[in-house]
Amino acid sequence: MKILKMMHWLGLIMFAAGVFAYQFTEVTQTINGMVMVSSLIGLGAVSMSPFPIVIFIQWARAQDGER
C-alpha cells in the first residue's frame, strides 16, 4: 500500500510537470520536447491510476465485512 501511495504521488508530480512544461515553456517546439512532455504526462497518469482503485477495493471489502 505504501508503494502504491508513493507511486501515486510520483505520478502526480510527473503529470503536473508535463502539463507545466506543455503550457508554460517552449520545449514542445522540438521533437525531443514533444516526446519528453508526452512521456511525462502519460507515465504520470499511468503510475497514479492504481491507487484510487486499491482504495475503492479496500472500502468495498470493509463494507462487506460490516454485515
Secondary structure, DSSP 8 states (H G I E B T S, - for coil): -HHHHHHHHHHHHHHHHHHHHHHH-SGGGSHHHHHHHHHHHHHHHHHHSHHHHHHHHHHHHHHHHT-
